Amino acid sequence: MGEAAPFMFGTAVTCEDGACGELRRIVVDSYTSTVTHLVVEPGDRTSKGRMVPVDLLAAASASEIRLRCTLAHFASMDDAETTDVRTASTVDVESQWAEVRSMERFASGHVDLGMGLRPERRLVADENIGEGQGEIWQGQHVHASDGPIGRVRGVVADADTRRLTGVLLDEGHLWGEKEVSIPASAVKYVFDDGVHLTLTKKDVGSLPPVGSAG
């Protein structure tokens, strides 16, 4: 197994010829728990985040992530999000309450909750990830098998294989006095509502602090 590569969200990311942004999310193959892409957001916050293939990773530490590419190459990478204009129905609250206030319809039990819905054209953003992939980001909920325990601060991966070796809990988790790294083998799956573990809260509390030889 290679050295540990920490991916702390918010860490500065640099290309060969200058700074390109900050690490915002990690894209993981859901079946192999392997990091496939880094989502890097340019520092000016006016440009879209980029999907950086993990093969372009030169080095990763808690203070800096270095890429093996130029700023021009970085700018040409796929957007981290795709946008599409869609039609969606939103509630016109004033119209709906006017309907409810109609005592005759209210008394008869025929209040139409569909009243007051109006179609709108919206710009909707979707994460640009493939089938069988999931994302991990800062602040994402972490759920033990018997309930929530905290939020994600970062992840650790094997520098050679890119496989996850740990998920770091943010400050404020149930054991805030120590930094906890949850082994990747305990990650059951990653879904929209967070990272789900096979461990119980007690199991997680028994894990040694990060950096402990035990």
N, C-alpha and C positions, 0 to 999 in steps of 0.2 A: 504494500500500500504506500502511496506517495505522501508527500507532506500535505498538511491541512491548508486549504485555501478559504479564508473567511470572506464572506460577502455580507458586509454590514450596510444596511440601507441608508442612503444619504452620503455614502463615501464618494469622494472625488474620483472621477475617471479621466485618464489622460490618454491621448494618442501619441504617436511617435513625435509629432511636431506641435503638441500643445494640448491644453485642457479641452475636453469635449462635453463635460457635464457631470451628473451625479447618478449613482445607481438607484433606481426606483423599484424595480421588480425583478424577480428571477422566474424564468420559464423552465418547467421541469417535465420530463417524460414521465407520465403517470405510472407506467408499467415498470420502468427500470430505476426510477428515482434519480435519474441523471439530469444534470443541468444542461439545457440545450442552448439557451439564449440569455443574455443580460439585457434588460430594458434600461437604457440610459437616456436621461432627459437633459437636453442642452441647458447650460447655465443661464441663458437669457430668458428661459421659461416662455419664450414666444414661439419657439419651434416645437414640433412634435417629437416625442421620444422615439428612439431608434431601437430596432431589434438587432442586437449585436451577437452573431454566432459565437458560442463559447470557445470555438477553435481559435479565435483571434485574441484570446486572453494570453497576455505575456506574464503577468504576475498579479497576485492579489494579497493585500494585507488589510488590517483593520483601518488603516489611514489612507490607503490609495489603491486603486485598481488601474493597471496599465494594459493598454491594448496594443496589438501588433498590427497597426494600420495607421493611415494618415487621416487628418481631419477631412480631407476631400472624400476619402473612401467612407468614412463614418457618415458624412452627410448624404451619401448615395444609398445607404442601407434602408431596408423596409421600415415604414412607419410602424410604431408599436400599436397604433390604433387605426382602424378603418372607420370612416364616417359615411353615413347614408341618411338621406332625407326620407322619413317615413310619416305616414298618417297615423295619429293616435287620438283617442278620445279623452278629453279632459272634462272635469266637472265644472259647470257654471254654477257655483254655490248659490248665487242670488236667485237664479231661475229654479233651482231645486227646492229651496226653502219656500219660494212662492207657491210651488206645487203642494208642499206639505201643509202650508197654511190654509189651503183650500179645505175647509172643514167638511164639506160634503164628501169629497173624495177620501179624506183621512178617516172619517167615521165609517165609511163603507169598506175600508180595508183595501182600497184600490189605488194607493199611492204608487205611482210609477217611478221607481228609483232610476229608471233610465232617462227620465226627463232631465234636462239641463246638461246632457252630454253633448259636447260639440267637437267636431273633428278639427285637429290642428296638424300642420306640417311641421315636423321637428327634425333637427339635425341630431342624429343618434350616433354615439361612438361605441364601437365594439373592440374588444381586445383582439389583436391580430395573432392569434395562436392557432395551431393546428389541432386536428382530432387526436385525442389521447394525450394532450398536454394540459398542464395546470399551471397556475401562477402562485407565487408566494411574495408577499409584500409586507412592508413595515406596518405594524398595528393590526395585522390580520389575527383573528381570534384563534386560540389554540384550545382544543377540547380534549380533556381526558375522557376515558370511557364512562366516567360517572359525573361529568360536568365540566364547565369551563375552568381554565386555570390561569390564563394570561393571554398575552399577545406576542407576536413575532417581533424580534429585534433584528435578526439576521439569520443566515444559515452558514454551515461549514460543509465544504465538499472536498473530496480527494483531488489533489492537484493533477494527478495523472489520469484517473478514470472519469473525473467530473461527477462521480456519484455522491449524493448527499451522505454526509456522515453525522450531521447534527442540525438541530433547529434551536436557536438561541431565544430564550424568553426575554421580553423587555422588562425594564424596571417596573415594579408595582405588581408583579405576579405573586402567587401565594407564598413564595419563599424569597421575598425581595432582598433578604440579607445575603444571598449568594447568587452568583451567575450560574444559570442552569442550561446545560446543553442536552437536549433530548436526542437520543440516538435515532438515526434515520430508520432503523429496523422497527422502531415503535410507531412510525407514521403509517396509519392505516390507509388514509387517502386524503387528498386535498380537494376541497369543494368550494363553492361560492361563499359559504358561511365560515370557512376557515380550515385549519389543519386539524384533522381528527387522529387521535392516538389509540393504540391498543392498551396503553398503560392507564392505571387508575391514578387519582390524585396522590394517594399514598405512595404509589410506585415512583411518581415523578419527584415527590418530596424526598425520596431516599437516594436519588441520583447524586453522585459526588459533584462538588463545584467544578466549574471549568478550570482546567489547569491542575486539578488534583491528580496525584499519581495513583490514587486509589480508584 
